[in-house]
Structure formats: C-alpha cells, structure tokens
Amino acid sequence: MKQREEAGRYLVVFGCAAFGAIVVWLVFHSVYSSLAQAAQAVGYVDSGAQMGIAFSYLMMVAGTSLLAAVALWAAFKLARIWWRARKGG
C-alpha cells in the first residue's frame, strides 16, 4: 500500500473516531444531565432512573474513552507515516 493511501486511511479513521467520541460524549452527557436534574427536582430517584443515570455515565466514559483511544492510535500511525516520509524512508 502506498504511503499516501495509508495516510489517507488513517486520517479518515482519526476523523471518524474523534468526531464519534465528541458525539458520544455530548449525547450521553445530555442524557445523564437530564436524568440527574429530573431526579433532583423530584427529590428521589426510582430504580429505573437510577439505572438510566448510571448507564448514561458508564456509556459516556467508556464510549468516549474507546473512541478517543482509536483516534489516538490512528494519529500515532499517521505521525509515523509522516515521519518516515519526511526522513525519506
């Protein structure tokens, strides 16, 4: 595979993973905040709302972390390709 094609592939992976991490964070953070505010307004938390809050927090952290790790991996691979091309190898 040519370096240019490989770099393009890793750039697309980086862009999609970074964008996905941002979207996951924003979506699940809004769900988490909404459920937490509703629970605070009511004054108590039923088991369904508590599970929703816990699940949203877990997915927010885990999903964002996983996608951020993929984005960092792709950025590292892209930097290696760039470094090799710059050194002439």
VOFITOR-972553 format. One record per atom (N, C-alpha, C, O, CB): residue number from 0; atom name; residue in three letters; chain; x, y, z. Coordinates in Angstrom, 1 decimal. Glycine has a CB too. Example, Ala and Ser with C-alpha at 12.3 -4.5 7.8 and 13.67 -1.06 7.14 Angstrom:
resi,name,resn,chain,c1,c2,c3
0,N,ALA,A,13.2,-5.7,7.8
0,CA,ALA,A,12.3,-4.5,7.8
0,C,ALA,A,13.2,-3.3,7.8
0,O,ALA,A,14.2,-3.3,8.5
0,CB,ALA,A,11.3,-4.5,9.0
1,N,SER,A,12.8,-2.2,7.1
1,CA,SER,A,13.7,-1.1,7.1
1,C,SER,A,12.9,0.0,7.9
1,O,SER,A,13.4,1.1,8.0
1,CB,SER,A,14.1,-0.6,5.7
! end
This chain:
resi,name,resn,chain,c1,c2,c3
0,N,MET,A,0.8,-1.2,0.0
0,CA,MET,A,0.0,0.0,0.0
0,C,MET,A,0.9,1.2,0.0
0,O,MET,A,1.9,1.3,0.7
0,CB,MET,A,-1.0,0.0,1.2
1,N,LYS,A,0.5,2.2,-0.8
1,CA,LYS,A,1.3,3.4,-0.9
1,C,LYS,A,1.1,4.2,0.4
1,O,LYS,A,0.1,4.2,1.1
1,CB,LYS,A,0.9,4.2,-2.1
2,N,GLN,A,2.2,5.0,0.7
2,CA,GLN,A,2.1,5.8,1.9
2,C,GLN,A,1.0,6.8,1.9
2,O,GLN,A,0.3,7.0,2.9
2,CB,GLN,A,3.4,6.5,2.1
3,N,ARG,A,0.7,7.4,0.7
3,CA,ARG,A,-0.3,8.4,0.6
3,C,ARG,A,-1.7,7.7,0.9
3,O,ARG,A,-2.5,8.3,1.6
3,CB,ARG,A,-0.3,9.0,-0.8
4,N,GLU,A,-2.0,6.5,0.4
4,CA,GLU,A,-3.2,5.9,0.6
4,C,GLU,A,-3.4,5.4,2.1
4,O,GLU,A,-4.4,5.6,2.7
4,CB,GLU,A,-3.3,4.6,-0.3
5,N,GLU,A,-2.3,5.0,2.7
5,CA,GLU,A,-2.3,4.6,4.1
5,C,GLU,A,-2.5,5.8,5.0
5,O,GLU,A,-3.2,5.7,5.9
5,CB,GLU,A,-0.9,3.9,4.4
6,N,ALA,A,-1.9,6.9,4.6
6,CA,ALA,A,-2.1,8.1,5.4
6,C,ALA,A,-3.5,8.6,5.3
6,O,ALA,A,-4.1,9.0,6.3
6,CB,ALA,A,-1.1,9.2,4.9
7,N,GLY,A,-4.1,8.5,4.1
7,CA,GLY,A,-5.5,8.9,4.0
7,C,GLY,A,-6.4,8.0,4.8
7,O,GLY,A,-7.4,8.5,5.3
7,CB,GLY,A,-5.9,8.8,2.5
8,N,ARG,A,-6.1,6.7,4.8
8,CA,ARG,A,-6.9,5.8,5.6
8,C,ARG,A,-6.9,6.1,7.1
8,O,ARG,A,-7.9,6.1,7.7
8,CB,ARG,A,-6.5,4.3,5.3
9,N,TYR,A,-5.7,6.3,7.6
9,CA,TYR,A,-5.6,6.7,9.0
9,C,TYR,A,-6.2,8.0,9.3
9,O,TYR,A,-6.7,8.3,10.4
9,CB,TYR,A,-4.1,6.6,9.4
10,N,LEU,A,-6.1,8.9,8.4
10,CA,LEU,A,-6.7,10.3,8.6
10,C,LEU,A,-8.2,10.1,8.7
10,O,LEU,A,-8.9,10.8,9.5
10,CB,LEU,A,-6.3,11.2,7.5
11,N,VAL,A,-8.8,9.3,7.9
11,CA,VAL,A,-10.3,9.1,7.9
11,C,VAL,A,-10.6,8.4,9.2
11,O,VAL,A,-11.6,8.7,9.9
11,CB,VAL,A,-10.7,8.2,6.7
12,N,VAL,A,-9.9,7.4,9.7
12,CA,VAL,A,-10.1,6.7,10.9
12,C,VAL,A,-10.0,7.7,12.1
12,O,VAL,A,-10.9,7.7,13.0
12,CB,VAL,A,-9.1,5.5,11.2
13,N,PHE,A,-9.0,8.5,12.0
13,CA,PHE,A,-8.8,9.6,13.1
13,C,PHE,A,-10.0,10.5,13.1
13,O,PHE,A,-10.6,10.8,14.2
13,CB,PHE,A,-7.6,10.3,12.9
14,N,GLY,A,-10.4,11.0,12.0
14,CA,GLY,A,-11.5,11.9,11.9
14,C,GLY,A,-12.8,11.3,12.4
14,O,GLY,A,-13.6,12.0,13.1
14,CB,GLY,A,-11.7,12.4,10.5
15,N,CYS,A,-13.1,10.1,11.9
15,CA,CYS,A,-14.4,9.5,12.4
15,C,CYS,A,-14.4,9.2,13.8
15,O,CYS,A,-15.4,9.4,14.5
15,CB,CYS,A,-14.6,8.2,11.5
16,N,ALA,A,-13.3,8.7,14.3
16,CA,ALA,A,-13.2,8.3,15.8
16,C,ALA,A,-13.3,9.5,16.7
16,O,ALA,A,-13.9,9.5,17.7
16,CB,ALA,A,-11.9,7.5,16.0
17,N,ALA,A,-12.6,10.6,16.3
17,CA,ALA,A,-12.6,11.8,17.1
17,C,ALA,A,-14.0,12.4,17.1
17,O,ALA,A,-14.5,12.8,18.1
17,CB,ALA,A,-11.5,12.8,16.5
18,N,PHE,A,-14.6,12.5,15.9
18,CA,PHE,A,-16.0,13.0,15.8
18,C,PHE,A,-16.9,12.1,16.6
18,O,PHE,A,-17.8,12.6,17.3
18,CB,PHE,A,-16.4,13.1,14.3
19,N,GLY,A,-16.8,10.8,16.5
19,CA,GLY,A,-17.6,9.9,17.2
19,C,GLY,A,-17.5,10.1,18.7
19,O,GLY,A,-18.5,10.0,19.5
19,CB,GLY,A,-17.3,8.5,16.9
20,N,ALA,A,-16.2,10.3,19.2
20,CA,ALA,A,-16.0,10.5,20.6
20,C,ALA,A,-16.7,11.8,21.1
20,O,ALA,A,-17.3,11.8,22.2
20,CB,ALA,A,-14.5,10.6,20.9
21,N,ILE,A,-16.7,12.8,20.3
21,CA,ILE,A,-17.4,14.0,20.7
21,C,ILE,A,-18.9,13.8,20.7
21,O,ILE,A,-19.5,14.3,21.7
21,CB,ILE,A,-17.0,15.2,19.7
22,N,VAL,A,-19.4,13.2,19.7
22,CA,VAL,A,-20.9,12.9,19.7
22,C,VAL,A,-21.3,12.0,20.8
22,O,VAL,A,-22.3,12.3,21.5
22,CB,VAL,A,-21.2,12.3,18.3
23,N,VAL,A,-20.6,11.0,21.1
23,CA,VAL,A,-20.9,10.1,22.2
23,C,VAL,A,-20.9,10.9,23.5
23,O,VAL,A,-21.8,10.8,24.3
23,CB,VAL,A,-20.0,8.9,22.3
24,N,TRP,A,-19.9,11.7,23.7
24,CA,TRP,A,-19.8,12.5,25.0
24,C,TRP,A,-21.0,13.4,25.1
24,O,TRP,A,-21.7,13.5,26.1
24,CB,TRP,A,-18.5,13.3,25.0
25,N,LEU,A,-21.3,14.2,24.0
25,CA,LEU,A,-22.4,15.1,24.1
25,C,LEU,A,-23.8,14.5,24.3
25,O,LEU,A,-24.6,15.0,25.0
25,CB,LEU,A,-22.4,16.0,22.8
26,N,VAL,A,-24.0,13.4,23.6
26,CA,VAL,A,-25.3,12.7,23.7
26,C,VAL,A,-25.5,12.1,25.1
26,O,VAL,A,-26.5,12.4,25.7
26,CB,VAL,A,-25.5,11.6,22.6
27,N,PHE,A,-24.6,11.3,25.5
27,CA,PHE,A,-24.7,10.7,26.8
27,C,PHE,A,-24.6,11.7,28.0
27,O,PHE,A,-25.2,11.5,29.0
27,CB,PHE,A,-23.8,9.6,27.0
28,N,HIS,A,-23.9,12.8,27.8
28,CA,HIS,A,-23.8,13.8,28.8
28,C,HIS,A,-25.1,14.5,29.0
28,O,HIS,A,-25.6,14.8,30.1
28,CB,HIS,A,-22.7,14.8,28.5
29,N,SER,A,-25.8,14.8,27.8
29,CA,SER,A,-27.1,15.4,27.9
29,C,SER,A,-28.1,14.5,28.6
29,O,SER,A,-29.0,15.0,29.3
29,CB,SER,A,-27.6,15.8,26.5
30,N,VAL,A,-28.1,13.2,28.2
30,CA,VAL,A,-29.0,12.2,28.9
30,C,VAL,A,-28.7,12.2,30.4
30,O,VAL,A,-29.6,12.2,31.2
30,CB,VAL,A,-28.9,10.8,28.2
31,N,TYR,A,-27.4,12.1,30.7
31,CA,TYR,A,-27.0,12.0,32.1
31,C,TYR,A,-27.5,13.2,32.9
31,O,TYR,A,-28.0,13.1,34.0
31,CB,TYR,A,-25.5,11.8,32.2
32,N,SER,A,-27.2,14.4,32.3
32,CA,SER,A,-27.6,15.7,33.0
32,C,SER,A,-29.1,15.8,33.1
32,O,SER,A,-29.6,16.2,34.2
32,CB,SER,A,-27.1,16.8,32.2
33,N,SER,A,-29.8,15.4,32.1
33,CA,SER,A,-31.3,15.5,32.1
33,C,SER,A,-31.9,14.5,33.2
33,O,SER,A,-32.7,15.0,34.0
33,CB,SER,A,-31.9,15.1,30.8
34,N,LEU,A,-31.4,13.3,33.3
34,CA,LEU,A,-31.9,12.4,34.3
34,C,LEU,A,-31.5,12.8,35.7
34,O,LEU,A,-32.3,12.7,36.6
34,CB,LEU,A,-31.3,11.0,34.0
35,N,ALA,A,-30.3,13.4,35.8
35,CA,ALA,A,-29.8,13.8,37.2
35,C,ALA,A,-30.7,15.0,37.6
35,O,ALA,A,-31.0,15.1,38.8
35,CB,ALA,A,-28.3,14.2,37.1
36,N,GLN,A,-31.0,16.0,36.7
36,CA,GLN,A,-31.8,17.1,37.0
36,C,GLN,A,-33.2,16.7,37.4
36,O,GLN,A,-33.8,17.2,38.3
36,CB,GLN,A,-31.8,18.1,35.9
37,N,ALA,A,-33.7,15.7,36.7
37,CA,ALA,A,-35.1,15.3,36.9
37,C,ALA,A,-35.1,14.6,38.3
37,O,ALA,A,-36.1,14.8,39.1
37,CB,ALA,A,-35.5,14.3,35.9
38,N,ALA,A,-34.1,13.8,38.6
38,CA,ALA,A,-34.1,13.1,39.9
38,C,ALA,A,-33.9,14.2,41.0
38,O,ALA,A,-34.5,14.0,42.1
38,CB,ALA,A,-32.9,12.2,40.0
39,N,GLN,A,-33.2,15.2,40.8
39,CA,GLN,A,-33.0,16.2,41.8
39,C,GLN,A,-34.3,17.0,42.0
39,O,GLN,A,-34.6,17.4,43.1
39,CB,GLN,A,-31.8,17.2,41.5
40,N,ALA,A,-35.0,17.3,40.9
40,CA,ALA,A,-36.3,18.1,41.0
40,C,ALA,A,-37.3,17.3,41.8
40,O,ALA,A,-38.1,17.9,42.5
40,CB,ALA,A,-36.7,18.4,39.6
41,N,VAL,A,-37.4,16.0,41.5
41,CA,VAL,A,-38.4,15.2,42.2
41,C,VAL,A,-38.1,14.9,43.6
41,O,VAL,A,-38.9,14.8,44.5
41,CB,VAL,A,-38.6,13.8,41.4
42,N,GLY,A,-36.8,14.9,43.9
42,CA,GLY,A,-36.4,14.7,45.3
42,C,GLY,A,-36.0,13.3,45.7
42,O,GLY,A,-35.5,13.0,46.7
42,CB,GLY,A,-37.4,15.2,46.2
43,N,TYR,A,-36.3,12.3,44.8
43,CA,TYR,A,-36.0,11.0,45.0
43,C,TYR,A,-35.7,10.3,43.6
43,O,TYR,A,-36.0,10.9,42.6
43,CB,TYR,A,-37.1,10.2,45.7
44,N,VAL,A,-35.0,9.2,43.6
44,CA,VAL,A,-34.7,8.5,42.4
44,C,VAL,A,-35.2,7.1,42.5
44,O,VAL,A,-34.9,6.3,43.3
44,CB,VAL,A,-33.1,8.5,42.2
45,N,ASP,A,-36.1,6.8,41.5
45,CA,ASP,A,-36.6,5.4,41.4
45,C,ASP,A,-35.5,4.5,40.8
45,O,ASP,A,-34.5,5.0,40.2
45,CB,ASP,A,-37.9,5.3,40.7
46,N,SER,A,-35.7,3.2,40.8
46,CA,SER,A,-34.6,2.3,40.4
46,C,SER,A,-34.4,2.5,38.9
46,O,SER,A,-33.2,2.4,38.4
46,CB,SER,A,-35.0,0.9,40.7
47,N,GLY,A,-35.4,2.7,38.1
47,CA,GLY,A,-35.3,2.9,36.6
47,C,GLY,A,-34.5,4.2,36.3
47,O,GLY,A,-33.6,4.1,35.4
47,CB,GLY,A,-36.6,3.0,36.0
48,N,ALA,A,-34.7,5.3,37.0
48,CA,ALA,A,-34.0,6.5,36.7
48,C,ALA,A,-32.5,6.3,37.2
48,O,ALA,A,-31.6,6.8,36.5
48,CB,ALA,A,-34.7,7.7,37.4
49,N,GLN,A,-32.4,5.7,38.3
49,CA,GLN,A,-31.0,5.5,38.8
49,C,GLN,A,-30.2,4.6,37.9
49,O,GLN,A,-29.0,4.9,37.6
49,CB,GLN,A,-31.1,4.8,40.2
50,N,MET,A,-30.8,3.6,37.3
50,CA,MET,A,-30.1,2.8,36.3
50,C,MET,A,-29.8,3.6,35.0
50,O,MET,A,-28.7,3.4,34.4
50,CB,MET,A,-30.9,1.5,35.9
51,N,GLY,A,-30.7,4.4,34.6
51,CA,GLY,A,-30.5,5.3,33.5
51,C,GLY,A,-29.3,6.2,33.7
51,O,GLY,A,-28.5,6.5,32.8
51,CB,GLY,A,-31.8,6.1,33.2
52,N,ILE,A,-29.3,6.8,34.9
52,CA,ILE,A,-28.2,7.7,35.2
52,C,ILE,A,-26.9,7.0,35.2
52,O,ILE,A,-25.9,7.4,34.6
52,CB,ILE,A,-28.4,8.4,36.6
53,N,ALA,A,-26.8,5.8,35.9
53,CA,ALA,A,-25.6,5.0,35.9
53,C,ALA,A,-25.2,4.5,34.5
53,O,ALA,A,-24.0,4.6,34.2
53,CB,ALA,A,-25.8,3.8,36.9
54,N,PHE,A,-26.1,4.1,33.7
54,CA,PHE,A,-25.8,3.6,32.4
54,C,PHE,A,-25.3,4.7,31.5
54,O,PHE,A,-24.4,4.5,30.7
54,CB,PHE,A,-27.0,2.9,31.8
55,N,SER,A,-26.0,5.9,31.6
55,CA,SER,A,-25.5,7.0,30.8
55,C,SER,A,-24.1,7.4,31.1
55,O,SER,A,-23.3,7.7,30.3
55,CB,SER,A,-26.5,8.2,30.9
56,N,TYR,A,-23.8,7.5,32.4
56,CA,TYR,A,-22.5,7.8,32.9
56,C,TYR,A,-21.4,6.8,32.4
56,O,TYR,A,-20.4,7.2,31.9
56,CB,TYR,A,-22.4,8.0,34.4
57,N,LEU,A,-21.8,5.5,32.5
57,CA,LEU,A,-20.9,4.5,32.1
57,C,LEU,A,-20.6,4.5,30.6
57,O,LEU,A,-19.5,4.5,30.1
57,CB,LEU,A,-21.4,3.1,32.5
58,N,MET,A,-21.7,4.7,29.8
58,CA,MET,A,-21.5,4.8,28.3
58,C,MET,A,-20.8,6.0,27.9
58,O,MET,A,-20.0,6.0,27.0
58,CB,MET,A,-22.9,4.7,27.7
59,N,MET,A,-21.0,7.1,28.6
59,CA,MET,A,-20.3,8.4,28.3
59,C,MET,A,-18.8,8.2,28.5
59,O,MET,A,-18.1,8.6,27.6
59,CB,MET,A,-20.9,9.5,29.2
60,N,VAL,A,-18.4,7.6,29.6
60,CA,VAL,A,-17.0,7.5,29.9
60,C,VAL,A,-16.4,6.4,29.0
60,O,VAL,A,-15.3,6.6,28.4
60,CB,VAL,A,-16.8,7.2,31.3
61,N,ALA,A,-17.0,5.2,28.9
61,CA,ALA,A,-16.5,4.1,28.2
61,C,ALA,A,-16.5,4.3,26.7
61,O,ALA,A,-15.4,4.1,26.0
61,CB,ALA,A,-17.3,2.8,28.5
62,N,GLY,A,-17.5,4.8,26.2
62,CA,GLY,A,-17.6,5.1,24.7
62,C,GLY,A,-16.7,6.2,24.3
62,O,GLY,A,-16.0,6.0,23.3
62,CB,GLY,A,-19.0,5.5,24.3
63,N,THR,A,-16.6,7.2,25.0
63,CA,THR,A,-15.7,8.3,24.7
63,C,THR,A,-14.2,7.8,24.8
63,O,THR,A,-13.4,8.1,24.0
63,CB,THR,A,-15.9,9.5,25.6
64,N,SER,A,-13.9,7.1,25.9
64,CA,SER,A,-12.6,6.6,26.0
64,C,SER,A,-12.1,5.6,24.9
64,O,SER,A,-11.0,5.7,24.4
64,CB,SER,A,-12.4,5.8,27.4
65,N,LEU,A,-13.0,4.7,24.5
65,CA,LEU,A,-12.7,3.8,23.4
65,C,LEU,A,-12.5,4.5,22.1
65,O,LEU,A,-11.5,4.2,21.4
65,CB,LEU,A,-13.9,2.8,23.3
66,N,LEU,A,-13.4,5.4,21.8
66,CA,LEU,A,-13.2,6.2,20.5
66,C,LEU,A,-12.0,7.1,20.6
66,O,LEU,A,-11.3,7.3,19.5
66,CB,LEU,A,-14.5,7.0,20.2
67,N,ALA,A,-11.7,7.7,21.7
67,CA,ALA,A,-10.5,8.5,21.8
67,C,ALA,A,-9.3,7.7,21.7
67,O,ALA,A,-8.3,8.1,21.1
67,CB,ALA,A,-10.5,9.2,23.2
68,N,ALA,A,-9.3,6.5,22.2
68,CA,ALA,A,-8.1,5.6,22.1
68,C,ALA,A,-7.9,5.2,20.6
68,O,ALA,A,-6.8,5.2,20.1
68,CB,ALA,A,-8.3,4.3,22.9
69,N,VAL,A,-9.0,4.9,19.9
69,CA,VAL,A,-8.9,4.6,18.4
69,C,VAL,A,-8.3,5.9,17.7
69,O,VAL,A,-7.5,5.7,16.8
69,CB,VAL,A,-10.2,4.2,17.9
70,N,ALA,A,-8.8,7.1,18.0
70,CA,ALA,A,-8.3,8.3,17.4
70,C,ALA,A,-6.9,8.5,17.7
70,O,ALA,A,-6.1,8.9,16.8
70,CB,ALA,A,-9.2,9.5,17.9
71,N,LEU,A,-6.4,8.3,18.9
71,CA,LEU,A,-5.0,8.4,19.3
71,C,LEU,A,-4.2,7.4,18.5
71,O,LEU,A,-3.1,7.8,18.1
71,CB,LEU,A,-4.8,8.3,20.8
72,N,TRP,A,-4.6,6.2,18.4
72,CA,TRP,A,-3.9,5.2,17.7
72,C,TRP,A,-3.7,5.6,16.2
72,O,TRP,A,-2.6,5.5,15.7
72,CB,TRP,A,-4.6,3.8,17.7
73,N,ALA,A,-4.8,6.1,15.6
73,CA,ALA,A,-4.7,6.5,14.2
73,C,ALA,A,-3.8,7.7,14.1
73,O,ALA,A,-3.1,7.8,13.1
73,CB,ALA,A,-6.1,6.8,13.7
74,N,ALA,A,-3.9,8.6,15.0
74,CA,ALA,A,-3.0,9.8,15.0
74,C,ALA,A,-1.5,9.3,15.1
74,O,ALA,A,-0.6,9.9,14.4
74,CB,ALA,A,-3.3,10.8,16.1
75,N,PHE,A,-1.2,8.4,15.9
75,CA,PHE,A,0.1,7.9,16.1
75,C,PHE,A,0.6,7.2,14.8
75,O,PHE,A,1.7,7.5,14.3
75,CB,PHE,A,0.2,6.8,17.2
76,N,LYS,A,-0.2,6.4,14.2
76,CA,LYS,A,0.1,5.8,12.9
76,C,LYS,A,0.3,6.8,11.8
76,O,LYS,A,1.3,6.7,11.0
76,CB,LYS,A,-1.0,4.7,12.5
77,N,LEU,A,-0.5,7.8,11.8
77,CA,LEU,A,-0.4,8.9,10.8
77,C,LEU,A,0.9,9.6,11.0
77,O,LEU,A,1.6,10.0,10.1
77,CB,LEU,A,-1.6,9.8,10.9
78,N,ALA,A,1.3,9.9,12.3
78,CA,ALA,A,2.5,10.6,12.6
78,C,ALA,A,3.8,9.7,12.2
78,O,ALA,A,4.7,10.3,11.7
78,CB,ALA,A,2.6,10.9,14.1
79,N,ARG,A,3.7,8.4,12.4
79,CA,ARG,A,4.8,7.6,11.9
79,C,ARG,A,4.9,7.6,10.4
79,O,ARG,A,6.1,7.6,9.9
79,CB,ARG,A,4.5,6.1,12.4
80,N,ILE,A,3.8,7.6,9.7
80,CA,ILE,A,3.9,7.6,8.2
80,C,ILE,A,4.5,9.0,7.8
80,O,ILE,A,5.4,9.0,6.9
80,CB,ILE,A,2.5,7.5,7.6
81,N,TRP,A,4.1,10.0,8.4
81,CA,TRP,A,4.6,11.4,8.1
81,C,TRP,A,6.1,11.4,8.4
81,O,TRP,A,6.9,12.0,7.6
81,CB,TRP,A,3.8,12.4,8.9
82,N,TRP,A,6.5,10.9,9.6
82,CA,TRP,A,7.9,10.9,10.0
82,C,TRP,A,8.8,10.1,9.0
82,O,TRP,A,9.8,10.6,8.6
82,CB,TRP,A,8.0,10.4,11.4
83,N,ARG,A,8.3,9.0,8.6
83,CA,ARG,A,9.0,8.1,7.6
83,C,ARG,A,9.2,8.8,6.3
83,O,ARG,A,10.2,8.8,5.7
83,CB,ARG,A,8.4,6.8,7.5
84,N,ALA,A,8.1,9.5,5.8
84,CA,ALA,A,8.1,10.2,4.5
84,C,ALA,A,9.0,11.4,4.6
84,O,ALA,A,9.7,11.7,3.6
84,CB,ALA,A,6.7,10.6,4.1
85,N,ARG,A,9.1,12.0,5.8
85,CA,ARG,A,10.0,13.2,5.9
85,C,ARG,A,11.4,12.8,5.9
85,O,ARG,A,12.3,13.5,5.4
85,CB,ARG,A,9.6,13.9,7.2
86,N,LYS,A,11.7,11.6,6.5
86,CA,LYS,A,13.1,11.1,6.6
86,C,LYS,A,13.5,10.5,5.3
86,O,LYS,A,14.7,10.2,5.1
86,CB,LYS,A,13.3,10.2,7.7
87,N,GLY,A,12.6,10.3,4.4
87,CA,GLY,A,12.9,9.7,3.1
87,C,GLY,A,12.9,8.2,3.0
87,O,GLY,A,13.4,7.6,2.1
87,CB,GLY,A,14.2,10.2,2.7
88,N,GLY,A,12.2,7.6,4.0
88,CA,GLY,A,12.2,6.1,4.1
88,C,GLY,A,10.9,5.6,3.8
88,O,GLY,A,10.6,4.4,3.8
88,CB,GLY,A,12.7,5.6,5.3
! end
